[in-house]
């Protein structure tokens, strides 16, 4: 084989070896950088969340002198993030050094083959081969980095894909299962061996609940923290779907109804009052279903008439975001007025008076007793004295029914409810 034939063969073998080495580095680097990017993205979110929480609660942090503790927490989260961010930078440099080394090797061999050749070569051909070899370093680097960037950034698409595959809520409306316009006419609520969990794989928060509530009954729900009180009310709105059993309202299985048809026939006064930026009228009647006379009547019954009538804008009073320009008690009374306007047959109070003073609590309770006299009321009780005149009291313990009877009978039995009443100073 002549020297002229040997040189291309040697050049090809050298290029092939460098290419294989480049491919090997690419395989290691892309897989590593992708996983490091995934870890860095996961550990970055807590930093932003903690910073946002710190800014929001800065006044409380200053009041309790917890500056150093929050700084330490922030440092810990940043350090955790750097555990994956710094190796990503190191791997980048690792790749850069080796890719440049491979490219320089190709330049070196191209120059050596040109110099050691036994016959004269065209200077232009030598210059062309060396100049192209010089560009290999940049091209290899660019190819690997673009491949790595693509696979690293696809991590964000993986998250979007995960959200897109998340199980959605039930249909908003089911045409062949729409209830009658008068439903629920009586307000009878029944739980049949009902169990629920917050998501697959978790323990049951309610276990085999079976109870029957007649229309117009006032039911107080009590229990220790974590007993399942709020979970029970969430099930009525199907914010949690049943793991087993069924809930029926006036004989209709709520699992067969559309969510809009179900939730529009129930009313809840939440523990934390929810108001939106806009006028008071919009907060009371967002869908403009009621007249001004009905709105004023609701304000009168919720003891807000005097406050609103003294405002220059009256019903057009601007509410700031979250109702910050109103007191907590006034916000809770606005929610009560909203419930009075809807006046459904089933009312749920999720510790609605937990954050208000005793006077506002008395106002809300007196209004509920008079205006919702013929409605079925479920009350998660924060103050036991508010439910002592209720029809029955449901005591939950670890997601199960521990006691369910009239307040007088439960006090005479000296069980869990009696112990809670004794702790509250309502009995000797």
C-alpha positions in Angstrom: 0.0 0.0 0.0 1.5 3.3 -1.1 2.0 6.2 1.4 -0.7 8.2 -0.4 -3.2 5.4 0.2 -2.0 4.9 3.8 -2.5 8.5 5.0 -6.3 8.7 4.3 -6.6 5.3 6.1 -4.7 6.6 9.1 -6.7 9.8 9.1 -10.0 7.9 9.0 -9.0 5.6 11.9 -8.0 8.6 14.0 -11.2 10.5 13.2 -13.3 7.4 14.0 -11.5 6.8 17.3 -12.1 10.5 18.3 -15.7 10.3 17.3 -16.2 7.1 19.4 -14.6 8.9 22.4 -16.9 11.9 21.8 -20.0 9.6 21.7 -18.9 8.0 25.0 -18.5 11.3 26.7 -21.9 12.5 25.3 -23.6 9.4 26.6 -22.3 9.9 30.1 -22.7 13.7 30.2 -26.3 13.9 28.8 -27.7 11.3 31.2 -25.9 12.9 34.2 -26.9 16.5 33.3 -30.5 15.5 32.8 -30.8 13.9 36.2 -28.9 16.8 37.9 -31.3 19.3 36.2 -34.3 17.3 37.5 -32.9 17.4 41.0 -32.0 21.1 40.8 -35.6 22.0 39.6 -37.2 20.0 42.5 -34.9 21.6 45.1 -35.3 25.1 43.7 -39.1 25.4 44.3 -38.8 25.2 48.2 -36.5 28.2 48.1 -39.1 30.4 46.3 -41.9 29.1 48.6 -39.9 29.8 51.7 -38.9 33.3 50.5 -42.6 34.1 49.6 -43.7 32.9 53.0 -41.0 34.9 54.8 -42.0 38.1 53.0 -45.7 37.6 53.7 -45.1 36.9 57.4 -42.2 39.3 58.0 -44.1 41.3 60.6 -44.8 38.1 62.7 -41.2 37.0 62.3 -39.9 40.4 63.6 -42.5 40.3 66.4 -41.2 37.0 67.7 -37.5 37.7 66.9 -37.2 34.6 64.6 -34.9 36.3 62.1 -32.0 33.9 62.6 -34.2 30.8 62.4 -35.6 31.8 59.1 -32.2 32.8 57.7 -30.9 29.3 58.7 -33.9 27.7 57.1 -33.2 29.6 53.9 -29.5 28.7 54.0 -30.4 25.0 54.4 -32.7 25.1 51.3 -30.1 26.9 49.2 -27.4 24.4 50.3 -29.7 21.6 49.3 -30.2 23.2 45.9 -26.5 23.7 45.5 -25.9 20.0 46.0 -27.3 19.5 42.5 -26.6 22.9 40.9 -22.9 22.8 41.6 -22.3 19.3 40.2 -24.2 20.5 37.1 -21.5 23.2 36.6 -18.7 20.8 37.3 -20.1 18.3 34.8 -20.3 21.1 32.3 -16.6 21.8 32.8 -15.8 18.1 32.7 -17.3 17.9 29.3 -15.7 21.1 28.1 -12.2 19.9 29.0 -12.6 16.5 27.4 -14.3 17.8 24.2 -11.6 20.3 23.7 -9.0 17.6 24.3 -10.6 15.4 21.6 -10.7 18.3 19.2 -7.1 19.3 19.8 -6.1 15.6 19.3 -7.8 15.7 15.9 -5.9 18.9 15.0 -2.7 17.4 16.2 -3.1 14.2 14.1 -4.1 16.2 11.1 -1.0 18.3 11.4 1.2 15.3 12.0 -0.1 13.4 9.1 0.5 16.4 6.9 4.0 17.0 8.1 5.2 13.3 8.2 3.9 12.6 4.7 6.6 11.3 2.4 5.4 13.1 -0.7 4.7 16.7 -1.2 1.2 17.8 -0.4 -0.7 20.8 -1.7 -0.4 23.6 0.9 -4.0 24.6 0.4 -5.1 21.0 1.2 -3.0 21.0 4.4 -4.5 24.4 5.4 -8.0 23.2 4.7 -7.6 20.0 6.7 -6.1 21.8 9.7 -8.7 24.7 9.6 -11.6 22.2 9.6 -9.9 20.2 12.4 -9.8 23.4 14.4 -13.6 23.8 13.9 -14.3 20.3 15.2 -13.8 21.4 18.8 -16.5 24.0 18.6 -18.9 21.8 16.6 -18.6 18.8 19.0 -19.1 21.1 22.0 -22.1 22.7 20.4 -23.7 19.4 19.4 -23.3 17.9 22.9 -24.5 21.1 24.7 -27.6 21.4 22.5 -28.5 17.8 23.0 -28.0 18.2 26.7 -30.1 21.5 26.8 -32.9 19.8 25.0 -33.0 16.8 27.4 -32.6 19.0 30.4 -35.3 21.4 29.5 -37.7 18.6 28.6 -37.9 18.0 32.4 -40.3 21.0 32.4 -42.4 19.2 29.8 -42.4 16.1 31.9 -44.1 18.1 34.7 -46.7 19.5 32.3 -47.3 16.0 31.1 -47.8 14.8 34.7 -50.4 17.5 35.3 -52.1 16.7 32.0 -52.5 13.1 33.1 -53.8 14.0 36.6 -57.2 12.6 37.2 -59.8 15.4 36.8 -63.0 16.1 38.7 -66.3 14.6 37.8 -68.3 16.2 35.0 -69.8 19.6 35.8 -73.2 18.5 34.6 -74.7 15.1 33.8 -77.6 15.7 31.4 -79.5 12.4 32.2 -79.0 12.8 35.9 -80.1 16.4 36.5 -82.1 16.7 39.7 -85.5 18.5 39.8 -85.5 22.3 40.4 -86.9 21.8 43.9 -84.2 19.3 45.0 -83.5 18.9 47.8 -87.0 19.6 49.0 -86.7 18.0 52.5 -83.0 18.0 53.2 -82.7 14.4 54.3 -79.0 13.3 54.3 -77.8 9.7 54.7 -74.4 8.1 54.8 -74.2 4.5 53.9 -71.0 2.7 55.0 -69.1 5.7 53.7 -65.3 5.8 53.6 -63.0 8.3 52.0 -59.2 9.0 51.6 -57.5 12.1 50.4 -55.7 10.2 47.6 -54.7 6.7 46.5 -52.3 5.0 48.9 -53.2 7.0 52.0 -55.1 5.8 55.0 -58.8 6.3 55.2 -59.8 9.5 57.0 -63.5 8.4 57.3 -64.2 4.8 57.9 -67.6 3.1 57.4 -69.8 6.1 58.4 -73.5 5.2 58.6 -76.0 7.8 59.8 -79.3 9.3 58.8 -80.2 12.9 59.3 -83.8 14.0 58.7 -84.7 17.3 57.1 -84.6 20.3 59.4 -82.4 18.6 62.0 -79.5 20.6 63.5 -76.4 18.4 63.7 -73.3 19.5 65.7 -70.1 17.7 64.6 -67.3 17.6 67.2 -64.1 15.7 67.8 -60.4 16.1 68.4 -58.0 17.4 65.8 -57.8 15.0 62.9 -61.0 13.2 63.8 -62.4 13.8 60.2 -64.8 16.7 60.9 -63.9 18.9 57.9 -63.4 15.8 55.7 -67.0 14.9 56.3 -68.2 18.3 55.0 -65.9 18.1 52.0 -67.5 14.8 51.1 -70.9 16.5 50.8 -69.5 18.8 48.1 -67.6 15.9 46.5 -64.3 17.7 46.9 -63.3 14.2 48.1 -64.7 11.2 46.2 -65.8 8.1 48.1 -63.5 5.2 48.5 -66.5 3.1 49.5 -70.2 3.6 50.4 -72.6 6.3 49.3 -74.2 9.6 50.3 -77.8 10.3 49.4 -79.7 13.5 49.7 -83.5 13.1 49.6 -82.9 9.6 48.1 -80.6 10.9 45.3 -77.1 9.5 45.1 -74.8 12.5 45.0 -72.1 10.5 43.2 -74.4 10.4 40.1 -75.0 14.1 39.9 -73.0 16.7 38.1 -70.8 18.8 40.4 -72.5 22.1 39.5 -76.0 20.6 40.2 -74.8 19.3 43.5 -72.8 22.2 44.8 -75.3 24.9 43.7 -77.9 23.2 46.0 -75.7 23.3 49.2 -74.4 26.3 51.1 -71.3 26.6 53.3 -70.1 29.3 55.6 -66.3 28.6 55.8 -64.0 29.0 58.7 -62.0 31.6 56.9 -64.3 34.1 55.1 -63.6 34.5 51.3 -64.1 37.8 49.7 -62.9 39.0 46.2 -61.7 42.3 44.9 -64.7 44.3 43.8 -67.9 45.8 45.2 -69.8 44.5 48.1 -72.7 43.8 45.8 -70.6 41.7 43.6 -69.4 39.7 46.6 -72.9 39.1 47.8 -74.4 38.4 44.4 -71.7 37.5 41.8 -74.2 36.2 39.3 -76.7 39.1 39.7 -79.6 36.8 40.5 -81.2 39.0 43.3 -82.7 42.5 43.5 -81.3 45.3 45.7 -84.2 44.8 48.0 -83.3 41.2 48.6 -79.6 42.2 49.2 -80.6 44.8 51.8 -82.9 42.3 53.5 -80.0 39.8 53.7 -77.8 42.6 55.1 -80.5 43.4 57.7 -80.8 39.7 58.8 -77.0 39.4 59.0 -76.7 42.6 61.1 -74.6 44.4 58.5 -77.3 46.9 57.4 -76.2 49.7 59.7 -72.5 49.4 58.6 -73.3 49.4 54.9 -75.9 52.1 55.1 -73.4 54.4 56.8 -71.0 54.0 53.8 -71.2 56.7 51.1 -71.0 54.0 48.3 -73.6 51.7 50.0 -73.7 48.4 48.1 -71.0 49.7 45.7 -68.5 49.7 48.6 -65.2 48.6 47.2 -63.7 45.5 48.9 -60.0 45.2 48.7 -58.3 41.9 47.9 -59.4 39.3 50.4 -61.7 41.9 52.1 -58.7 43.5 53.9 -60.6 46.7 54.5 -63.2 44.9 56.5 -62.7 43.3 59.9 -62.8 39.5 60.3 -66.2 39.6 61.9 -67.6 41.8 59.1 -66.2 39.4 56.5 -67.9 36.5 58.2 -71.2 38.4 58.3 -70.8 39.0 54.6 -70.5 35.2 54.1 -73.6 34.8 56.3 -75.5 37.3 54.1 -74.4 35.4 51.0 -75.8 32.2 52.6 -79.1 34.0 53.5 -79.5 35.0 49.8 -79.0 31.4 48.6 -81.2 29.9 51.3 -80.7 26.3 50.3 -82.2 23.4 52.3 -78.8 22.2 53.6 -76.4 24.6 55.3 -72.9 23.7 56.5 -70.9 25.7 59.0 -67.2 24.8 59.0 -66.2 26.3 62.3 -67.6 29.5 61.0 -67.4 31.4 64.3 -63.9 30.2 65.3 -62.2 33.4 64.4 -64.8 35.9 65.6 -65.6 37.4 68.9 -68.3 36.2 71.2 -70.7 39.0 70.2 -70.4 38.2 66.5 -70.7 34.5 67.3 -74.0 35.2 69.1 -75.3 37.3 66.1 -74.5 34.5 63.7 -76.0 31.7 65.8 -79.2 33.7 66.5 -79.6 34.4 62.7 -79.0 30.7 61.9 -81.6 29.6 64.4 -84.3 32.0 63.1 -83.6 32.1 59.3 -82.6 28.5 58.8 -85.1 27.0 61.2 -86.5 24.6 58.6 -83.2 23.7 57.0 -80.8 20.9 57.7 -77.7 22.4 59.4 -74.3 20.7 59.9 -72.1 22.6 62.2 -68.5 21.8 63.0 -68.4 23.3 66.5 -65.5 25.3 67.8 -67.4 26.4 70.9 -69.5 23.7 72.4 -72.0 26.0 73.9 -73.3 26.9 70.4 -74.5 23.4 69.8 -76.0 22.5 73.2 -79.5 23.3 71.8 -79.0 21.3 68.6 -81.1 18.3 67.7 -78.2 15.9 67.9 -74.4 15.9 68.2 -72.1 13.7 66.2 -68.8 12.9 67.9 -66.1 11.6 65.6 -63.0 9.8 66.7 -60.3 8.7 64.3 -62.7 8.9 61.3 -65.4 6.8 63.0 -68.6 7.6 64.8 -67.9 7.4 68.5 -71.2 9.0 69.8 -74.3 10.2 68.1 -77.3 11.4 70.2 -78.9 14.4 71.7 -76.6 16.7 73.8 -78.5 15.9 77.0 -78.1 12.1 76.5 -74.4 12.5 75.6 -73.8 14.5 78.7 -75.6 11.9 80.9 -73.5 9.1 79.3 -70.3 10.8 80.4 -68.4 9.8 77.3 -66.2 11.7 75.0 -68.6 14.6 74.6 -69.0 14.9 78.3 -65.2 15.1 78.6 -65.0 17.9 76.0 -67.8 19.8 77.7 -66.0 19.4 81.1 -62.8 20.7 79.6 -64.7 23.7 78.2 -66.2 24.4 81.6 -69.8 23.8 80.5 -70.4 21.1 83.1 -69.1 20.0 86.5 
